[in-house]
Structure formats: C-alpha cells, structure tokens
Amino acid sequence: MKVNTQAVNFDADASLIDFTQKRLDKLEQFYNKIINADVYLKVQKTSAPENKIAEIRIFVPGDDMVVKKTCKTFEQCIDECAASLERQLKKRKEKLAEH
C-alpha cells in the first residue's frame, strides 16, 4: 500500500516514516482493497505533554476513513489510529460479506 506521510511544521525522521509504513501495511490483512493512505503528523503548541497529533485517511473503493488521535508520541498516535482503523475495516468487511 502506498502511504503518503506529511509532517507539518517539523521534519519527520526516517525511522518514524518506516514505522508508519510498517504499521499501516498490517491493515491490508484485515481488508485487502485499500488503495492508499495519507498520514498527517502535527505538533500542537501547548504546554500539555500530549501535543502530538496524527491524522490518517485511508482510501478504499467507494469511501474513505479518517481517524485523528492526540498522544504523547507519534508512535503511540499511529498505533491508536491503526487500531481504530482495524476495527472500522473489520466492520466494513463484515457488512460487505452480508450482502
């Protein structure tokens, strides 16, 4: 799956981009018709420790799914987003199987 990663207001290192690619590649085992994914990584300017935002948009035929999470680290945000997308993709697959 093609993953487009955009880091807003900072430079993402290669390890973060690789982590994102590997984590999102695992989604294909739940739903194999994923076209591509857009990942937006942002840092919020607040004094709170949870200032990292990850927004992931997955494109599937006929629809797209968007998940946005705020956490302490980008890795944690990506994990939580991917877990949420796993649940959504499983539901979508079950609905398609019923028809």
C-alpha positions as CSV (number, residue, x, y, z in Angstrom):
1,M,0.0,0.0,0.0
2,K,1.2,3.5,-0.8
3,V,1.5,5.7,2.3
4,N,1.9,9.5,1.9
5,T,3.4,11.0,5.1
6,Q,3.4,14.7,5.7
7,A,5.0,16.3,8.7
8,V,3.6,19.7,9.4
9,N,5.9,22.3,11.0
10,F,8.7,19.8,11.6
11,D,10.9,17.2,9.8
12,A,10.0,13.6,10.4
13,D,13.0,11.2,10.6
14,A,13.2,8.1,8.5
15,S,12.5,5.8,11.4
16,L,9.1,7.4,12.1
17,I,8.2,7.2,8.4
18,D,9.3,3.5,8.3
19,F,7.3,2.8,11.5
20,T,4.2,4.4,9.9
21,Q,4.6,2.4,6.7
22,K,5.0,-0.9,8.5
23,R,2.1,-0.3,10.9
24,L,-0.3,0.7,8.1
25,D,0.9,-2.3,5.9
26,K,-0.6,-4.6,8.6
27,L,-4.1,-3.2,7.8
28,E,-4.1,-5.0,4.5
29,Q,-4.5,-8.3,6.3
30,F,-7.9,-7.1,7.5
31,Y,-9.1,-5.5,4.2
32,N,-7.2,-6.1,1.0
33,K,-8.9,-3.4,-1.1
34,I,-7.1,-0.4,0.4
35,I,-5.9,2.0,-2.3
36,N,-3.6,4.3,-0.4
37,A,-3.2,6.2,2.9
38,D,-2.5,9.8,3.7
39,V,-0.8,10.5,7.1
40,Y,-0.6,14.0,8.6
41,L,1.7,14.4,11.6
42,K,1.4,17.7,13.6
43,V,2.8,19.2,16.8
44,Q,0.4,21.3,18.7
45,K,1.9,24.3,20.5
46,T,0.7,23.8,24.1
47,S,2.2,23.2,27.5
48,A,0.4,19.8,27.8
49,P,2.6,16.7,27.3
50,E,0.0,15.3,24.8
51,N,0.8,17.6,22.0
52,K,1.4,15.2,19.1
53,I,-1.4,14.8,16.5
54,A,-1.7,12.0,13.9
55,E,-4.4,12.1,11.3
56,I,-4.7,9.1,9.0
57,R,-7.0,8.9,5.9
58,I,-7.4,5.5,4.3
59,F,-8.9,5.4,0.8
60,V,-11.0,2.3,0.0
61,P,-13.3,1.8,-3.0
62,G,-16.5,3.8,-2.6
63,D,-15.4,5.5,0.7
64,D,-12.6,6.8,2.8
65,M,-12.0,6.6,6.5
66,V,-10.4,9.3,8.7
67,V,-9.0,8.8,12.2
68,K,-7.4,11.5,14.3
69,K,-5.6,11.0,17.7
70,T,-3.6,13.1,20.1
71,C,-0.9,11.5,22.2
72,K,2.5,12.0,23.9
73,T,4.4,10.4,21.0
74,F,3.8,10.0,17.3
75,E,4.3,6.2,17.5
76,Q,1.6,5.9,20.1
77,C,-0.7,8.1,18.0
78,I,-0.1,5.9,14.9
79,D,-0.7,2.7,16.9
80,E,-4.0,4.1,18.2
81,C,-5.1,5.3,14.8
82,A,-4.2,1.9,13.2
83,A,-6.1,0.0,15.9
84,S,-9.2,2.2,15.3
85,L,-8.9,1.7,11.5
86,E,-8.6,-2.1,12.1
87,R,-12.0,-2.1,13.8
88,Q,-13.5,0.0,11.1
89,L,-12.1,-2.2,8.3
90,K,-13.3,-5.4,10.0
91,K,-16.9,-3.9,10.3
92,R,-16.8,-2.9,6.7
93,K,-15.7,-6.3,5.6
94,E,-18.5,-8.0,7.7
95,K,-21.1,-5.7,6.1
96,L,-19.9,-6.5,2.6
97,A,-19.9,-10.2,3.4
98,E,-23.6,-10.0,4.5
99,H,-24.7,-8.6,1.1
